[in-house]
């Protein structure tokens, strides 16, 4: 009986508290509870550490982005008292409708042309070796190394009536062969496409490099030619990169005002140009703030579409 009691605990068979031979709970339960507690505490500690690490960045973004944005929104609603006068004027004015239409059309055309030329470049980069690709990517990044203002003035030399393009056409086809490429929609699209081309190249290149090469090899084994393989395999799988590059280029183009101001004409007035006009010349800060808020909402909606496109692409790659 004493031996049984020493092995099992008290006389009734229950574990005796404090007995070193018998733990308070089964080892399996003790290990599971301990792991859960340690996991919960570790997760809480990681979150607290991440929060402390991100606090300076969060404070910086709050001070330099959210606070000025709140001031802009408040300014758009204040004109000798809080009012929606600026938004009513924007909704009913023909000038604002035309500027909004120009903004959408120029953004869409820029995104389209950037994707077309960017796809050719990205496809070539995906077919070369790593060293050659690295060197060519430096050339793709060159537009970022020059100010947009300097590049816009350079295009006035290239696209003008006595510019490089028209001089080349006159040398080939005679003095009557001149094309209007400046102070119109063509000049704006050319300038914006040159500036935003890398934003289209890199998402498309990422989609092309992520493709499984065995799919192309399987299509070749089945007898498909290069053109059929491209349209049936390569291009459909690269569509997430195409949409991402096109949307990024379009959103950035919609917010530009230097290139339309220097390379465009009277019919190429964009929303950002109206903001500049109302701030510097009309001195109507309420109207300028309202236009900026509308443009921000449009850009935010397009960025949300871009985020969903990337999310769907990531989910598709995971499966």
FIZA-198608 format. One record per residue (C-alpha): x, y, z; residue number from 1. Coordinates in pm, whole numbers, plus 32768, in hexadecimal, padded with zeros to 4 digits. Example, Ala and Ser with C-alpha at 12.3 -4.5 7.8 and 13.67 -1.06 7.14 Angstrom:
> 84CE  7E3E  830C  1
> 8557  7F96  82CA  2
//
This chain:
> 8000  8000  8000  1
> 811E  80EB  8059  2
> 81CB  8097  7F12  3
> 8088  80D0  7E50  4
> 804D  8218  7F07  5
> 81B0  828C  7EC0  6
> 8185  823A  7D50  7
> 802A  82C9  7D17  8
> 8012  83E1  7E16  9
> 7F0F  83EC  7F30  10
> 7E40  82CE  7FB6  11
> 7D26  831A  7EC5  12
> 7E09  82FA  7D96  13
> 7E0F  846D  7D42  14
> 7F55  851F  7D0D  15
> 7FDA  85B4  7E4A  16
> 803D  8721  7E2A  17
> 81AD  8754  7E50  18
> 8205  85E9  7E11  19
> 833F  85EE  7D37  20
> 82E9  849C  7CA5  21
> 819D  8514  7C15  22
> 816E  865D  7B54  23
> 803A  8734  7B89  24
> 7FC2  86EC  7A28  25
> 801D  85ED  7919  26
> 8164  8643  7862  27
> 80B2  8658  7712  28
> 7FBB  8759  7796  29
> 80CF  8819  7844  30
> 819F  8829  7704  31
> 8079  8895  762A  32
> 800F  89A5  771D  33
> 8174  8A1E  773F  34
> 81A6  8A2C  75C8  35
> 8060  8AEC  759D  36
> 80BD  8BE3  76AE  37
> 8219  8C14  761F  38
> 818B  8C3B  74C1  39
> 808B  8D3E  7536  40
> 8191  8DFF  75F7  41
> 8288  8DEC  74D5  42
> 8182  8E6B  73E0  43
> 8128  8F88  74CC  44
> 8297  8FE0  74F9  45
> 82D4  8FD9  7380  46
> 81AB  90BD  7342  47
> 821A  91AE  7451  48
> 837B  91B3  73C1  49
> 82F8  91EB  7260  50
> 8219  9303  72DF  51
> 833F  93B0  738A  52
> 8413  9380  7254  53
> 8309  9416  716F  54
> 82AA  9532  725A  55
> 83A6  9631  71CC  56
> 8334  95E6  7068  57
> 81C7  95FC  70CE  58
> 8203  9749  717B  59
> 82C1  97C9  704C  60
> 81AB  9764  6F5C  61
> 80A8  9800  7041  62
> 8162  994D  704B  63
> 81C5  9969  6EDC  64
> 809A  98C1  6E34  65
> 7F61  98A2  6F07  66
> 7F75  99F7  6FAD  67
> 7FAA  9AB7  6E63  68
> 7E9D  99E2  6DC0  69
> 7DAC  9A3B  6ED6  70
> 7E00  9BAB  6EA7  71
> 7DBC  9B8F  6D30  72
> 7C6B  9AE7  6D6E  73
> 7C0D  9BEF  6E70  74
> 7C77  9D07  6D84  75
> 7B9E  9C77  6C6E  76
> 7A71  9C95  6D55  77
> 7AB9  9DED  6DE5  78
> 7A6C  9F36  6D37  79
> 7A10  A03D  6E39  80
> 796B  9F20  6EF2  81
> 7943  9DAF  6EA7  82
> 789C  9D79  6D57  83
> 7899  9C90  6C2C  84
> 78AC  9DAD  6B32  85
> 79EC  9D2E  6A90  86
> 7965  9BCF  6A55  87
> 7820  9C5B  69C7  88
> 78E6  9D35  68D6  89
> 79B9  9C0B  6870  90
> 7886  9B33  6831  91
> 77DA  9C39  6757  92
> 78FA  9CE7  66A2  93
> 7947  9C87  6538  94
> 7AB7  9CE0  6564  95
> 7ADA  9BE0  667B  96
> 7A23  9AD8  65B2  97
> 7B10  9B0D  648D  98
> 7C40  9B04  656F  99
> 7BC1  99C3  660F  100
> 7B88  9929  64B9  101
> 7CE6  9992  644A  102
> 7D77  98FC  6587  103
> 7CCE  97AD  654E  104
> 7D21  979E  63DB  105
> 7E8E  9804  6402  106
> 7EBA  9714  6524  107
> 7E1E  95F4  6461  108
> 7EE7  963B  6325  109
> 8028  9659  63EC  110
> 7FE4  9513  64A0  111
> 7F99  9465  6356  112
> 80CE  94E3  62A0  113
> 81AC  949D  63CE  114
> 812C  9336  63DC  115
> 8159  92FD  6265  116
> 82C1  9377  625D  117
> 8309  92F2  63B9  118
> 8298  9193  635D  119
> 838C  9185  623A  120
> 84A9  91F2  631C  121
> 8443  910A  6438  122
> 8420  8FDF  634D  123
> 857E  901A  62C6  124
> 8609  903E  6428  125
> 8568  8EF5  648F  126
> 8616  8E3A  6372  127
> 877C  8EAE  63B3  128
> 8874  8E42  64BD  129
> 888A  8ED7  6617  130
> 89BF  8FAB  65D9  131
> 893C  903C  6496  132
> 87E8  9073  6538  133
> 8889  9138  6654  134
> 893A  921D  655E  135
> 8800  9253  648F  136
> 8733  929D  65C7  137
> 8820  93BC  6611  138
> 87C4  944F  64BE  139
> 8653  9422  6511  140
> 8688  94E5  6654  141
> 872E  960B  65A2  142
> 85EC  96DC  658B  143
> 85E5  96E4  6707  144
> 873D  9781  6719  145
> 86D7  98C0  6669  146
> 85E4  99C8  66E0  147
> 8490  99C3  6638  148
> 84B8  9B38  65F8  149
> 8602  9B07  653F  150
> 8572  99E6  6474  151
> 8441  9AB3  6411  152
> 851D  9BCE  6392  153
> 85F1  9ACE  62D8  154
> 84BB  9A4E  6226  155
> 8471  9BAD  61AB  156
> 85BB  9B95  60ED  157
> 8575  9A37  606E  158
> 8407  9A62  600B  159
> 8403  9BCE  5F99  160
> 83CE  9C42  5E33  161
> 8545  9C67  5E0C  162
> 858D  9B42  5EEE  163
> 8641  99FD  5EB1  164
> 850D  9939  5E44  165
> 8491  9A39  5D46  166
> 85F1  9A75  5CBF  167
> 8616  98FF  5C84  168
> 84C5  98F0  5BD3  169
> 851F  9A19  5AF6  170
> 866B  9978  5A9B  171
> 85B8  9838  5A33  172
> 8478  98B9  5991  173
> 84B2  9A26  593D  174
> 8476  9B76  59E2  175
> 82FB  9B48  59EB  176
> 8313  9A18  5AD0  177
> 82D3  9AB4  5C24  178
> 8203  9A29  5D3F  179
> 816F  9AE9  5E65  180
> 81F6  9A31  5F94  181
> 820A  9B4E  608C  182
> 8106  9C15  6151  183
> 7FFD  9B0A  6117  184
> 7F8B  99BA  61A2  185
> 809F  98FE  60EB  186
> 81B2  99BE  619C  187
> 810F  9982  62EF  188
> 80EF  980A  62B5  189
> 8255  97EE  6236  190
> 82E3  98A9  6360  191
> 8216  97ED  6463  192
> 825A  9699  63C4  193
> 83CF  96D7  63C6  194
> 83BF  9737  6534  195
> 82DC  961B  65A8  196
> 8365  94FE  64D7  197
> 841F  945A  65FC  198
> 82DA  9447  66C1  199
> 8252  9365  65AF  200
> 838F  929F  6568  201
> 83D8  9216  66C2  202
> 827E  9185  671C  203
> 826C  90DF  65C7  204
> 83D0  905C  65EB  205
> 837A  8FCF  6740  206
> 8250  8F14  66AF  207
> 831F  8E8C  6590  208
> 843A  8E13  6670  209
> 8344  8D6C  675F  210
> 82B8  8C8C  664E  211
> 830D  8B1B  6657  212
> 83EA  8ACA  652D  213
> 8364  8967  6525  214
> 8218  89F1  64A2  215
> 82C6  8A7B  636F  216
> 8385  8935  6342  217
> 8243  886D  635E  218
> 81A0  8949  6256  219
> 82CA  8913  6170  220
> 82B1  879A  61A1  221
> 8142  87AD  6141  222
> 81A5  8850  5FF8  223
> 8154  89BF  603C  224
> 8226  8AC6  5F8E  225
> 82C4  8BFA  6032  226
> 81A4  8CE2  5FD3  227
> 809B  8BF3  6057  228
> 8161  8BB6  6195  229
> 8179  8D2C  61D1  230
> 8004  8D72  61A6  231
> 7F88  8C36  6254  232
> 8086  8C14  6371  233
> 8172  8D3A  63A3  234
> 8089  8E60  6372  235
> 7F60  8DE1  6445  236
> 8048  8D91  6568  237
> 80E1  8EEE  6556  238
> 7F94  8FA8  6561  239
> 7FAE  8FFC  66D8  240
> 80F5  90B1  6691  241
> 805A  915D  6564  242
> 7F33  91DC  6632  243
> 8016  9249  6750  244
> 8106  9303  666A  245
> 7FEE  93A7  65A9  246
> 7F36  941B  66E0  247
> 8071  94A2  6785  248
> 80CE  9563  664C  249
> 7F6C  95EA  6626  250
> 7F4E  9659  6792  251
> 809B  9711  678D  252
> 804E  97B0  663B  253
> 7F00  9831  66BC  254
> 7FB4  98F5  67CB  255
> 80BF  9994  66EE  256
> 80BB  9B04  6690  257
> 821E  9B5C  661A  258
> 8211  9A8E  64DA  259
> 80B2  9B01  646D  260
> 8111  9C69  64BD  261
> 824E  9C62  63E9  262
> 81F8  9B6C  62D3  263
> 807D  9B8B  62BB  264
> 7F91  9C8B  6227  265
> 7E56  9D3A  629C  266
> 7D87  9C00  626D  267
> 7E6A  9B34  6351  268
> 7E19  9BDB  649D  269
> 7E17  9ADB  65B5  270
> 7D9C  9ADC  671C  271
> 7EF7  9B1C  67A8  272
> 7F1B  9C49  66C3  273
> 7DD6  9CD5  6751  274
> 7E5E  9CAD  68B2  275
> 7F94  9D70  684D  276
> 7EBC  9E7D  67A8  277
> 7DD6  9EB1  68D3  278
> 7EF9  9EC0  69C7  279
> 7FE9  9FA3  690B  280
> 7F0B  A07F  6833  281
> 7DA6  A079  68B2  282
> 7E10  A05A  6A21  283
> 7CD8  9F8B  6A65  284
> 7D64  9E8E  6B5A  285
> 7C0D  9DFB  6BA3  286
> 7BD4  9D9F  6A38  287
> 7D37  9D1D  6A10  288
> 7D0F  9C43  6B45  289
> 7BC4  9BB6  6AC8  290
> 7C60  9B58  6978  291
> 7D85  9AB5  6A2E  292
> 7C97  99EB  6B0A  293
> 7BD3  9970  69DA  294
> 7D15  9910  692A  295
> 7D8C  985C  6A63  296
> 7C48  9796  6A7B  297
> 7C64  972C  690E  298
> 7DCE  96C3  693C  299
> 7D74  9609  6A7D  300
> 7C63  9546  69C9  301
> 7D55  94E0  68B6  302
> 7E5D  947E  69B7  303
> 7D58  93A4  6A64  304
> 7D19  92F7  6917  305
> 7E92  92CB  68F2  306
> 7EAA  9231  6A4F  307
> 7D94  913A  69FC  308
> 7E45  90E1  68B8  309
> 7F87  9098  6971  310
> 7ECE  8FD8  6A7E  311
> 7E20  8EFF  697C  312
> 7F6E  8EC4  68CF  313
> 8014  8E58  6A16  314
> 7EF2  8D6F  6A66  315
> 7F04  8CD8  690C  316
> 807C  8C9F  692C  317
> 8048  8BFE  6A82  318
> 7F56  8B00  69EE  319
//
